[in-house]
Amino acid sequence: MSVREAVPLLLAAVAGVLLFYSGVFAVLFAVPVQVIFTKDGPRKGIAAAGATAVAIVVFHLSQVMRIDSVPSETLRLLFLDSLMPVGLLIGLAVFNLDHRHPWWGRLIAGSVVGVLGAVPSLRILAQAGEGTGPLSDQLTAMVEALGMTERPDAFIRMVRTVALNTIGVGIVGAIAANSWIGRSIVLRRYGLSQSLRPARVPERMVWVVIVGLAVVLATWIGDVPLVAPVGWNALLIGAFFFGVQGVGLIQHLLRRRGMAPQGERWVATGVLILLLIPGVNVVALIGVPLLGMSEVWVDYKRGDEYEGHSEH
């Protein structure tokens, strides 16, 4: 690989590290990698993902090494903790390289890899929530430094529960967001835009939501918290897919009523804004997936022909 070819990959890696450690935009750290995938193809996309993964691991460990007298066991665990973004990068690569399956199947496949990469971090958090593990004291000290001096262990347990219950939909959403934004950046250069109007999930996906909801209700009634993460992740992942379908349906209905093609991108933006408004976000979180789910029984697009640039 020539220097000219390597420069964009290195820039993508640097941008990924800066985004990952920015705090606010951490979840979008793989957007530069997706830009390379879309613009330059799979070979350079894989190289960009690899360079970004190495850069994040090296930077992560360099920050740890600045701490005096770090025990070797702690150093090993912190290295394993850095595998979460690596897993997400591999999951994004899987999503881009698999052209045989529909978008939702590729997204699930990529997310399985991403969740596997997050297992070490979840294990560390679970141990800290129980007051055990080499990093328990460090996490407790971090929570106390944030001003939560009363019962920091309870706060850590709450974070652990939320993380376990939402890790699946978190990885799914992260891969989808990075892919969507990265592709949009490239397509805009050519005057094109993506649309979710063709986005459909199989009708059997509704059973994922139903079974997930049943498990969640069973954990509340029977107090069996060990299976709660299974129910919550199934429910939220199913709701996410139907939410994507719901946004596409809103775009379709508005387009049928005369909305300009350029206005479609603002539909997704508007839904995201609603999700950030307390109180109103409940309507978006429940209403949009239910709208998408209603397509199982109502064919809103019967007799309509439409084209889009979304993955399908």
N, C-alpha and C positions, 0 to 999 in steps of 0.2 A: 504494500500500500504506500503510495507516494505521500509526501508531506502535504501536498494540496488536498488530497483526499482525507488525510488524518485530521486536519484543522477543524472542519465542521464537527467531527466526532468528539474532539477534545472540548470544543465550545459547548456542545450539548451536555457533556459530562459536567463541566464547570457550572453551567446553568442549572442542571439537575441538583447538584450539591447545594447551590445557593438557595434554590426553591425549597429543598427538603429541610434545610436548617433555618428557613425564614420564619417558621411558626405559622403565620397566617396562610401562606400558599403552599405549605408542605405537601398537601394531598395532590398537588398538580406538578410534582417534581418530574414526572415522566412525560410531560407534554413535549419537551425538546426531542426526546427519543421518538415519540410518535410522529413528529414533523419529519424526522429523518426516514422513518419507515414509509411514510406516505410519499415523500418527495423523491427519495433515492432508492427505494426498494428494500427487500428483506435482508440482503447481505450487509449493507451499510447500517440497516436498522438494528440487526443483531450486534454488530460491532459497537454501535452507539449505546445499546443497552448494557453490553459488557463493560465498556469504559465507564459508564455512569455507576454501575454496581461496584466496580473496583474503587472508584473515587470516593463513594459514600463509605465503604468499609474502611478505607485508609484514613479518611478524615475522622470517622467515628472513633477509631482506635487512637489516633493522634491526640484527640481531645482527652481520652481516658488516660493516656500515658503522661499527661501534664499533671495528674494528681499524684502526689508523693505516696510511695509504698502501697501500690495497688496489689492486693493478693492475686496470685495466679488464677485461682478459681473464679474470682470476680472478673478478671480480665477475660477469661473464657466465656463467661455468661454474657458479658457486654458485647463480645464478638458475635455470639449467637443472636443477641438482640438486634444487631445490624442486618440480620438475614431477612427481616420483614420487608424493607424496601427492595432487597434483591429478589425476593419471591414475587413481589408485585411487578418488577421489571420482566421477570421470566413469564409471568402470567400475561402481560401485555404483548410479549413476543408470541406466545401461543395464540392469542387472539388474532394477531396479524398474519401468522403463518398458516393457519388452518382455513382453507378456502372450500372445504367440502361440506361444512355444516352451516346451518343458519346462524344469524348473529347471536341469538340467545344461547345456542349450544356452545358456540365458541367462547362466549363470555363466561359461561359456567365452567368450561374446561380451564380457562385462564385463571379463574378465581380459585379453583381447587389448588392450583400451584401456589397462588398468593397466600391462601390460608395456611398451607403447609409451611411456608416461610415465616408466618407469624406465630407458629406453635411455640418456639422457644421464648418469645416475648410474653405470650399468654401464660406460659408455665412460670416464668419469673414473677409475673403479676399475681398469679394465683397463690404462689408460695408467700409473697409479701402480704397478701390479704389474710393469710393464716398466721402471720407473724413468724414465718420460718424462711429459710433460704438465705444465701450470702448477701443478697441485696435488700433484705427486709429493713435493716437499720438505715441504709442510705435513702430508701424511698420514704420512710417515716420522717427522716430529717428534712427531706425536700418538702413534704406536705406541711410540716411545722413551720418551715421557712416562708410558706405562703400565708401564714397567719392562722392556720387551723391547728392550734395547739391542743384543743380539747378533742380527745378521741380521734387521733389521726388514723388509727387502725380501722375505724368504722368507715371513714372516707375512702381508704384504700380498698376495702371490701366492696363498697358501692361502685367504685371505678372498675374493679375486677368483674363484677356482675354485668355492668353495662358493656364492657369490652367483650366478654364471652357471648353475650346475647346478640351483639351487633357486628361481630367480626366478619361474618359472611357477607352481609349486605354492604358493609364498609368496603371490603375488597372489591365486590362487584361494582359498586358505585365509583370507586377510585379508578378502576380499569376503564369503565365506560366514559367517565369524565375526561380522563387523559386522552383516550382515543378520539372522542368527539371534538375536543378543543384542538388537538393537534391536527386532525384532518381538516377542520374548518379553517385553520390558519393557512394551510396549503391551498385549499380549494378557492379561498377568497382571492388569491393571486390570479386565478384564471376566471374570475367572475362567476364562480359556481358556489352553491350553498347546499348544505345537507338538509334533509327533511325526514321527519319521523312518520310521515303519513303512511309509508308502506310497512312500518314496523308492526309485525303481528307475532304473537306467541301461540303455541298450540293450546287448544281448549283444555287438554288434560292438566295444564299448568294450574288450573283453578283448584285442583285437588291438593296441590302443594300448599296453597293458602288455607284450605279447609282443614287439612291434617295439622298444619302448623298451629292454627288457631285452637284446634281441639286439644293439642298437647299443652299449649299455654294455659288454657282454662283448667285442664286436669292438674297442672302444677299448683294452681291457685287453690283448687278445691281439696286436693289430696296432699298438698305440701310435699312434693317430690322435686326439689330444686335441681337435682342432678340432670334431669332431662329438659329443664327449662331452656338451656341454650339451643337445643335441637329444635324445639318448637318455635322459639323467637326467630332464629335464623331462617327457618323454612317460611314462616309467615312473612318476614320482612323482605326476603329475596323474591318470593312470589309477588308481593305487593309492588316491589320495585319494577319487575318486568311488566306487570299490568299498568303501572304508572307510566312507563315509557309508551305503552300502547295507548294509554289515555291521552297523553300529550299529542301523539300522532293523530288521534281522533279529533281533538280540538282543532289542530291545524287543518285537517281535512274539512271539517264543518265550516270553519271560517273561510277557507279557500273556496269552497263551493258557493259561499255567499259573497264572493267578489274580493276577498282580501288579496293584495298583491303578493307574488311569490317571496319578495324581500321581507314581507311582514312575518313569515313563518318563524324566522329565528327569534322574533320577539315573544312568541308564544312560550317557548321553553324558558327564555329569560324571565318572563312574567311569572311563570310557575315557581322558578327558583327564588324570586323576590318574595312571593307569598309564603314560601317555606321559612323565610327569615323573620316574618312578622308574628310575634306571639299572639296566640288566639286564632288568628286567621290561618296560621300554618296547619292547624288541626284539620281545617276544611280541605286544604290542598293534600295533606298526607293521606286522608281517607277518601275524599271525593274523587281525585284524579285516578287512583287505582281502581275504585269501584266503577268509574266510567269506562276504563279500559276493560274491566272484567265483564261489563254488560255486553261487550261485543260477542261474548260466548253465546248469547241468546238473541241479540239484535244485530242484523247486518246493516250497519249504517251506510256502507259503501256500495250497496247493491246497484249495479248498472252504471257505476262511475268508473272512469278510467283516469289514472293519474300516474305521474312519473316522479321519481325523487332520486336523490343521490345518497340515501342512507344505506347502511349495511342491511342486507336481507338475504 
